[in-house]
Amino acid sequence: MNKYIKYLIKSFLILLITAGLISCGHKKNPTGGKKDTIQPEIVSVIPEEYSDISDSNIEVIFSKPIERNTILSGIYIYPPILKKKYSWDGNILTIKILEELEKNTNYYFNFSKKIKGEHGNFLNTSSSFIFVSGKLNANRISGNFIYEEIEDKSKPIQMTILTADSIEIFSQVAFGDAYIVEDLNNIEHIIRTYIDKNTNEKYDYDSEPYFQNSIDPANSSTMNIHLAYADTIKPNLKSINIICNNSIDVIFSEPISSFSEIAISTADSLETEVKIVAHYLDNDELSLLTTLLDTLKYKIQISDILDFKDNITSESSLIFDGTMLQDTIPPEVISSYPRTGSSVDSFLPKISVLFSEIILVEDIETKLIEVETGNIEDIVILNKDSKHYILSSKHRLNNYSSYKFTLHAKDSSGNIMTKPLETIFLPIVRNVNKK
């Protein structure tokens, strides 16, 4: 009996050991807690932003532990600080500067989203902090955003500030109608902007608006940003509007900035030339004043048509029917400057007159009189043989004296303005050295 009990006990022990071994062979990992999805953020920096760091370290306090090797690619400093050392104490990063900094220079410390926490979560937002070595440079650039497509006004604008040789200084995001970039060094800057419509963090040439230009904030502090889409479509002639037997309007496929040559001839074997007397370009419309046309077919050719995005068409042409219809409509003044009763801040103000049609210089009469004395001033015509005339006095006008400008005109067909232009204005120049 004792022998049997001993056998049972021995068998039981063997079973326990075997079960333990099997259990160890299939041991499961312990179940962890809830996955960490909270992104780290920068809580504060010491010393405060805009402090002089010529003889001090910088401490960056994060909200949670950081994967330390991501700091090497996640921090960008401009101007570059080559000799520096990173050290950690928990969530606190200390940047020790080991070289002499440039005098009276702003230093931009940029922390990107490449920085990750210990659980793989990226920094919640990119951040930039400005410190100085010596005196702070407070140069600024500001201006308005001008949108090619009005629906883009609600979208964030990615702005990158670079040096003149395209080295990145820092980036920021802007919204709305205007922007301001502050605390810039005394160097020329490039401003590069785009709207990241598909949120892939890069500019897509074919589908997103873009702008880039350079500016020296020491000389100019204002620059408007035109967010325009890339355009590779070349401009062409679209249509011809025959106004009368000596006036033609050429319509382009889009607004153009310039062209090099215009030629009109009969569309027959003789190719008789039609002389172009004057022209006026306004966006996508080119007004031409010509010698008299007939009821023949004509061909117009325009060379080197350049649009506002530098697309150029070497030559474009159209065939059109002429007319013998005579012009019987008198010219009108569409707009003028200065307005009557207004003041001007110049001794040599520019007088601007926009007509309803092209007027030749020999067909206008102008007079500029000082009202108080009756003295007649000589007039210089700066832009002529056009719809748009720009005129000025040949000599400086007197401060706080009223002047009356009058203009009579007729067109090349002899139609006379029914109502002459008359404007009275007053030069008020508070800075006497101002021209």
CORZI-V152306 format. One record per residue. N is the residue number from 1. PSI is psi in whole degrees, 0 to 359 (none if undefined). D_LAST is the distance of its C-alpha to the last C-alpha in Angstrom with 2 decimals. Layout:
BEGIN
N|PSI|D_LAST, N|PSI|D_LAST
END
This chain:
BEGIN
1|315|130.41, 2|324|128.47, 3|324|127.74, 4|319|126.33, 5|319|124.04, 6|324|122.73, 7|318|121.98, 8|317|120.02, 9|318|117.97, 10|317|117.21, 11|321|116.18, 12|318|113.90, 13|320|112.14, 14|319|111.61, 15|318|110.05, 16|316|107.68, 17|316|106.56, 18|315|106.06, 19|321|104.07, 20|318|101.87, 21|318|101.17, 22|318|100.32, 23|319|98.04, 24|324|96.22, 25|339|95.78, 26|29|94.01, 27|131|91.97, 28|153|88.74, 29|148|85.41, 30|139|84.68, 31|132|82.46, 32|184|79.04, 33|194|76.91, 34|138|74.05, 35|137|71.48, 36|115|68.34, 37|5|65.34, 38|125|62.94, 39|142|59.92, 40|156|58.99, 41|162|55.71, 42|118|53.80, 43|316|54.72, 44|165|52.58, 45|145|51.18, 46|127|51.73, 47|178|49.64, 48|155|47.08, 49|147|44.08, 50|5|41.17, 51|157|43.79, 52|121|43.81, 53|22|46.54, 54|324|46.54, 55|37|50.09, 56|158|51.41, 57|170|53.03, 58|129|52.00, 59|130|54.56, 60|119|54.29, 61|117|56.77, 62|160|57.92, 63|344|59.87, 64|167|62.80, 65|145|64.19, 66|144|62.17, 67|107|63.50, 68|329|62.40, 69|344|62.06, 70|347|59.32, 71|324|57.04, 72|322|56.66, 73|350|54.94, 74|349|53.48, 75|132|51.16, 76|130|47.99, 77|132|45.91, 78|136|42.50, 79|153|41.93, 80|139|45.60, 81|104|48.11, 82|322|50.96, 83|102|53.38, 84|163|54.29, 85|136|57.48, 86|134|58.35, 87|154|61.23, 88|147|62.70, 89|91|64.44, 90|238|65.41, 91|5|62.27, 92|122|60.00, 93|127|58.17, 94|125|57.10, 95|111|54.54, 96|120|55.13, 97|124|52.34, 98|20|53.94, 99|163|51.02, 100|130|48.12, 101|160|44.93, 102|142|41.44, 103|144|39.55, 104|54|36.82, 105|139|37.32, 106|135|37.87, 107|129|41.18, 108|117|41.81, 109|113|45.49, 110|126|46.22, 111|115|49.61, 112|172|50.44, 113|359|53.12, 114|342|55.22, 115|131|56.61, 116|150|60.00, 117|173|62.41, 118|338|66.05, 119|16|67.14, 120|3|64.65, 121|132|62.03, 122|157|58.43, 123|139|55.81, 124|331|54.67, 125|152|50.95, 126|144|48.62, 127|148|46.87, 128|139|44.18, 129|139|43.87, 130|127|41.22, 131|169|42.37, 132|156|40.63, 133|100|41.52, 134|235|39.79, 135|138|36.42, 136|132|35.35, 137|122|32.27, 138|28|30.55, 139|148|28.03, 140|153|27.89, 141|134|27.02, 142|167|27.10, 143|188|26.62, 144|152|28.60, 145|131|31.65, 146|120|31.60, 147|133|35.18, 148|323|36.50, 149|122|39.64, 150|333|39.34, 151|346|42.73, 152|350|41.39, 153|336|39.45, 154|358|42.64, 155|149|43.35, 156|145|42.54, 157|124|39.93, 158|120|40.88, 159|131|37.98, 160|131|38.42, 161|127|35.99, 162|165|36.47, 163|173|35.29, 164|335|33.52, 165|26|37.03, 166|29|38.34, 167|127|40.33, 168|136|40.67, 169|304|39.43, 170|170|40.47, 171|157|40.77, 172|165|40.29, 173|135|40.89, 174|161|38.35, 175|156|38.85, 176|215|37.03, 177|341|33.47, 178|164|31.49, 179|164|32.00, 180|134|31.03, 181|121|32.06, 182|168|32.03, 183|54|33.05, 184|150|32.06, 185|170|32.30, 186|61|29.53, 187|165|30.18, 188|140|29.10, 189|154|30.97, 190|133|32.37, 191|122|32.87, 192|126|35.87, 193|151|37.04, 194|164|39.81, 195|120|42.10, 196|79|45.69, 197|327|47.32, 198|9|50.80, 199|41|50.60, 200|10|51.85, 201|32|49.18, 202|158|47.68, 203|127|45.22, 204|112|47.06, 205|319|45.13, 206|345|46.84, 207|1|46.63, 208|143|43.83, 209|150|40.04, 210|153|38.03, 211|142|34.57, 212|135|33.48, 213|161|30.19, 214|152|28.88, 215|143|26.10, 216|107|25.29, 217|343|24.96, 218|335|23.51, 219|331|20.31, 220|135|20.41, 221|5|22.59, 222|132|22.56, 223|121|24.57, 224|146|26.46, 225|115|30.01, 226|107|31.41, 227|98|35.18, 228|152|36.49, 229|149|39.96, 230|144|40.88, 231|120|41.34, 232|6|43.49, 233|126|44.05, 234|144|42.68, 235|150|40.94, 236|167|42.89, 237|135|43.02, 238|312|44.52, 239|168|44.96, 240|128|44.04, 241|121|43.41, 242|113|44.22, 243|311|42.22, 244|192|43.65, 245|3|44.78, 246|18|41.32, 247|126|39.44, 248|140|40.10, 249|123|38.74, 250|128|39.49, 251|126|39.92, 252|167|39.77, 253|346|41.75, 254|166|38.58, 255|140|34.77, 256|157|33.70, 257|332|30.57, 258|170|31.41, 259|168|34.23, 260|327|34.91, 261|142|37.12, 262|138|38.68, 263|133|41.94, 264|133|44.04, 265|163|47.51, 266|145|50.78, 267|53|52.93, 268|186|55.91, 269|336|57.36, 270|329|55.30, 271|52|51.94, 272|128|50.25, 273|140|46.50, 274|124|44.16, 275|136|40.82, 276|115|37.69, 277|318|35.23, 278|161|32.28, 279|160|31.84, 280|122|29.78, 281|129|30.27, 282|98|30.04, 283|252|31.74, 284|13|35.41, 285|129|35.23, 286|114|34.57, 287|132|34.57, 288|134|35.92, 289|122|36.19, 290|172|39.23, 291|168|41.66, 292|136|44.58, 293|170|46.83, 294|188|50.57, 295|31|52.95, 296|173|53.41, 297|140|52.67, 298|158|49.51, 299|130|48.29, 300|135|44.68, 301|132|43.77, 302|133|40.50, 303|153|40.06, 304|57|38.37, 305|119|37.48, 306|127|35.50, 307|183|35.16, 308|358|32.77, 309|23|35.37, 310|21|35.68, 311|134|39.01, 312|138|39.40, 313|122|41.92, 314|325|42.64, 315|140|43.81, 316|145|44.68, 317|158|46.29, 318|152|47.73, 319|136|50.11, 320|161|49.42, 321|135|50.96, 322|178|49.23, 323|159|49.39, 324|10|49.63, 325|126|48.10, 326|153|45.63, 327|121|42.33, 328|7|42.72, 329|123|40.01, 330|151|36.92, 331|154|33.47, 332|157|31.59, 333|118|28.07, 334|318|28.41, 335|159|25.01, 336|158|21.60, 337|140|18.17, 338|158|16.86, 339|151|20.22, 340|136|21.39, 341|1|21.07, 342|170|18.22, 343|159|14.82, 344|144|11.42, 345|54|8.80, 346|146|5.75, 347|343|5.48, 348|67|6.59, 349|147|8.98, 350|127|11.78, 351|122|15.13, 352|132|18.02, 353|124|21.65, 354|121|24.70, 355|165|27.98, 356|346|31.55, 357|171|32.31, 358|131|30.94, 359|132|29.69, 360|151|29.53, 361|329|26.75, 362|353|29.37, 363|14|30.36, 364|151|27.26, 365|129|26.15, 366|155|22.76, 367|137|21.50, 368|116|18.39, 369|135|19.46, 370|117|18.13, 371|315|21.00, 372|325|21.63, 373|340|21.86, 374|5|22.80, 375|139|20.39, 376|127|19.95, 377|142|16.68, 378|141|17.13, 379|138|16.56, 380|130|16.12, 381|114|18.20, 382|330|17.06, 383|124|20.18, 384|178|23.38, 385|55|27.20, 386|176|27.03, 387|332|27.39, 388|114|23.71, 389|140|21.25, 390|126|17.47, 391|162|15.83, 392|161|12.61, 393|145|12.16, 394|330|12.62, 395|160|10.72, 396|137|7.94, 397|163|9.78, 398|140|11.26, 399|139|10.98, 400|25|14.26, 401|136|15.51, 402|142|17.23, 403|140|16.92, 404|124|19.78, 405|128|19.63, 406|149|23.09, 407|129|24.56, 408|147|28.15, 409|157|29.63, 410|159|32.97, 411|180|34.18, 412|346|36.08, 413|1|39.35, 414|4|38.37, 415|128|37.96, 416|141|35.55, 417|132|33.34, 418|334|35.38, 419|111|32.45, 420|154|29.18, 421|134|25.90, 422|123|24.34, 423|134|21.31, 424|128|19.91, 425|166|16.69, 426|116|14.73, 427|125|11.00, 428|103|11.29, 429|109|8.49, 430|331|10.82, 431|109|8.91, 432|342|7.98, 433|354|6.45, 434|137|3.79, 435|none|0.00
END
